[in-house]
Amino acid sequence: MLEKLQLIKQRFDEVSDLIIQPDVISDQKRYIQLNKEYKDLREMMEKRDEYITLTNSVNEAQEIISDGSDAEMVEMAKMELESAEERIPQLEEEIKFLLIPKDPEDAKNAVMEIRAGTGGDEASIFAGDLYRMYTKYCEGKGWNVSVVDYNEGTSGGFKEVIFEINGEDVYGTLKYEAGVHRVQRVPQTETQGRVHTSAATVIVLPEAEEFDVELDMSEVRIERTTSTGPGGQSVNTTYSAIKLHHEPTGMIVSCQDQKSSHKNLEKALKVLRSRLYELELAKKMEADSEKRKSMVSSGDRSAKIRTYNYPQGRVTDHRINLTLYDLGNIMDGDIQKIIDELQLVRNTEKLSEAGETF
């Protein structure tokens, strides 16, 4: 373990020196990458320092106990030895997980898209419920949520809503939310009290920085229109809404959330870059899929991943067979336990795939 940590310390010292070099600071892409690496390595260094302190404590305590000349010191040494020996196995597990290679996308901001699926008006209402669940979760994390575009349902909720989330490790936290979410409940429009099943699709994209995707603006047709939806001062009267047509792929991205045409264009370009970036990631994941058969999907839009059952107050994640009878709090944004369990399963898989002997 200490040998591995020493190699990491060498890299930490190297990165610490690099990020203060003028040529690195002037290269934005490299500087951002090295800063992210520095942050990850610094966490590892803190664990290394604790590990060294504990192993030294064990050695010192064993020496005092072996000497046995001072009964009071021996008693204190036994207590210290017991405490250190209890902590060391936990710390080794924490270090093992930190040694698993991180997905470089995980630290990115994210773009989420929620679309109503089967179920008509009830599916739109459910899409709205999911949007509220995620925004409440993000608020609790101190992340910033900003709507890009939306299409309201006829009875509430959304036929489609697209929003960007800015914060720390957003994509790595939310990427396992991608897939089909299913709800079982009595719809507001149902008069006979029958339980219906409806669905909504959640898409989670890592937000692409400008240097991640080379976007040729000559291939992008920009259409400016007036905003649709509820009226208000200047909302439906100025040409502030933006629609981008990416000619090579046929992708269309709209943004009408801001009053400023410039800000709408900026947001729409972020979404377009992220969708193009996702295409490249999908190719890479497909190439890696034979090497990795994960229980936890991170992008399959057709896979049913979770069911929210209102009559029983139950939420079930089908990928890891996790069932929680806490639907009310979960729909209020308390989804951390589900995310923790998904990340734990994936990290355990990664640890097994690495097959490392620590």
N, C-alpha and C positions, 0 to 999 in steps of 0.2 A: 504493500500500500504506500509506504513512504517513498519507495523508488519512483512510483508513478507520480506522486505528488511533487517530487523534486523536479521531474521533467516538466510538469505544469508550471512550477515556480520559475523555471528558466524562461519559458514562453511568456509568463506574466511580466518578468523583468524586461524582456525584449519589447513587448507591446508598450509597457510603461515608458520606455525610452522613445519608441517610434512616434507616439501620439503628440510629442512635444517638438518633433522635427518640423521645420518650416515647409519643406517640400511635401510632407504628408498633410499638414494643415491646409495647404493650398489645393490638394487633390480631394475634393469634397466626398467623392464616392469611397475612396480608401479610408479617409478620416472617420466617416460614419461607421464603416465596417469594423475598424480597429477599436473605436469607442465601445461598440457593442461587445466585442470580444473582451475588452478590458473589464467591462462590468461583470461579465460571466466569470472571468478568471479571478476577479477580486473576491467573489463569493466563495470560490474554491479555496483561495488563500486563507480566508477566515476559518474555514473548516480545517485546513491543514494546520494552522496555528493552534487550534483547539485540540487537534489530534496529538500534536507533538507535546503540548502541555499535559495532556492526560497520560500519555505513555511515560513521560518523565515522572509524573506523580506516582504511577504504578511502581516504577523502578525504585524511587526513593522510599516509598512505603514498605516495599518488600525488604529493602536493606535494613530499615529501622526494626521491622518485625524479626528479621534474622538475628540482629544484634541482641535484642531483648533486654538490654541493660536498664532501660527506663520504662517502667510499667505504664506510666501515664502517656508517654510518647508512643508506646506500642499500641495502646488503645485508640489514640487519635489516628495513627497510621492505618489501623484496621478499618476504621470508618471511612478514611479517605480512599483506601484501596477498594472497598465495597462500592463506593459512589462512582469511582473512575471505571471499574470493571462493568458496572451497570450501563454507563453512558457510552463506552467505546463501541460495542456492537451496533447501537443505534446510529452513532456517528459514521461508522463504516458503511452502513446501508445508505445514509444520506449522501456520502461521498460517491458511492457506486452510481447512484442515480445522476449525480452531477457530472460524472465521467461519461455518461451516455451522450453521444454526439447530438447536439441540438439542431432542429430544423431551422435554417436561417430565416425562414419566412415567419416564424413564431413571434418575433419581436415587432412585426409590422402592425400598423393600423389596419382596420378592416372595413370592407363595404359589405353590408348585409342587404339581401333582397328577400322579401316575403311575398309569396303569391298565393292567392286563394286557389284551391284545387277543386276536387269534386265536392258537391254539397250546396251549390248555389249561394243564396244570401248568407246561409249559416257558415259557409266556408270563408266568406269575406269577414264576417263578424269574428270568427276564430283567428283569421290573419291579423285582425286588429288587436285581439287579445295577446297574441304572440308578440306583436310589436310593443305593446305596453309592458309585457313581461321582460323583454330584453332591455327596453329603455330604463326600467326600474333597476334591473341588475347593473347596468352600466353606470347609472347615477350612484349606486352604492359603492362602486369601484372607483368613483371619482373620474370616470371617463366622460369625454364630451361626445354627445350624439347630435348629428346634424342631418336633417332630411334633405334628400336630393330630389326625389320625385315621388308622387303618389297618385293613385287612382281610387277614389272612394267607392265603397260598395253602396248599393241602392238602399240597403237597410242598416247601414252602419259598417264600421270596419273598413277594410281595404281590399280591392281586387288585387292591388299591387302596391307595395311601399318599398322604396330604396333609401337607405340611410348610411352615412359613414360614421365610424366610431374611431376617435383618437384617444390614445392613452398608452399605457405600458403593457407590452405583451398581449395585445388585444387579439390578434389572429390566432396565436397559440392557445389562447383560452377558449375562443368561440368556434374554432374550426370544426369541432365534432358536432356542432349543432346543425350542420348541413344535412339535408335529407327531407323526407316526408314526415310531417307531424300530423297525427290523427286525433280527432276529438270525438268522444261519445257522450252525448247529452241530449236533453229535450230542447230543441231550438225555440227561440222566442216566437217564431211564426207557427209553431206546432200547437194545434188546438186540442188534440186528443191525448197529449202527454206521452207520446211515443219517443223512445230514444233513437236518435239518428246518428250516423257516422259521417263525419266530414273530414276534409284534409286541407293542409296548406303546405307549400314547399318553401323551405328555407335554403338560401344560397349564401355562403360566406366566402368572400374573396379577400386575399391579402392585398392591401392597397399598394399599388405599384408606384415607386418613386420614378422621377423622370428618367434616371439613368438605368432603370430596369427594363424599360420598353422604349425602343426607338420608334416614335410615332411620326410618320410622315404626314404633315398637315395638308399636303397637296392631295392626299387620298381621303381627306375628311371634308364632307360637305356640311356647312353650317347653315341651319335654317332657324330664323328668328320669327317667333309668333307671339301673340298675346297669350297671357296665362288663362287657363280654364279653371273651373271650380268656383268657390264662393267669391263674390265680388268684394270691392273695397276701394279705397283711394288708390288709384293708379294700377291696381292689380290686373284688370282686364282691358286697360286702355293703352298701355305701353308695350312695345315689342321687346319684352325682357325674357320671355321663355326661350329656351334653347333646345334644339333637336339636332343631334349629330348623326350623320350617316357615314359609316366607315365602309367605303366602296369595296375594298378587297374581301371583307368577310360578310358584308351585308348587315353588320350590327347597327342597331339604332339605339341611341341613348338620349333621354330627355331630362331636362332639369328646369323647374319653374318655381322653386321654393323661394328664391331671393328676388328682391325688387330690382336688383342690378343685373343687367345683361352680362356684364363682365364676370360677376361672381357665379352666375348660373353656368357660364361657359367653363369656368375654372373647375366647378364641381363635376360637370358632365365629362370633361376631359379626364378627371381622376377615375371616374367609373369606367370609361372606355379603356384607359390604360390597364386598369385592374382586370377587366374582362379579357383583354388580349394577353395579359400576363398569365391569367388562369389557363388559357389555351396551351401555353408553353408548359406550365406546371403539369397539366393533365397528360401531355405527351410523356413527360419525365416519369410521372407516377405509373403510367401504363408500362413503360419500359422496366420499371422497378417491381411491378406487381408480381412477377414470377418469383422474385427473390423474397418477397414479403407478403404473407397472407395474414393480414391484420383482422382481428375481431372488430376493431373500432374503425369504421369507415370515416373518411374525412372529406367527402366531396360527392358521394353518389346521390344525385338528385332524385333518383327513382326509388331508393331504398326506404322502406318504412322504418323509422328509427325509434319513434316514441308515441305512446298513446296516453291521452289525458281523459280519464274516465270520471265524469262528474257524478253519476249516481253513487259510485263507491268511493269518491274522493281519492282516487288512485292515479298515480302516474307511473308508467312502466317504460323503461328504456330497454328495447328488445335486443340490443347488441350485447349487453352485459347481464341481461336478466335481472335488472335492478328494479324493484317495485317500492315506491314510497307512498304512504297514505297521508299525504300532506299537500293535497292539490291546491288548497286556498293560498298557502304561503308561496308555493312554487309559482302560481300564476301572478303573484305579487312581486316576482323577481328573485325569490330565494332559490336559485338554481345551483348554488355553489357546490352542494353535496353531490349532485349529478355530475357536474364538471370534474370535481375531484376524483370521483370513481372512474370516469372515462380516462382521465389522464393517468391514473394509477395503473389501470389495465394496460394502456399503451406503453407506459414506461417499463412495466414488467415484461411485456413482449420484447421491447427493445433490448432489455438487459439479457433476456434469453437468446435473442438473435446475435448479440455481440459475443456471447459465449466466452467472455473474458474471465480469467482467473486473477482475482485481486489479491 
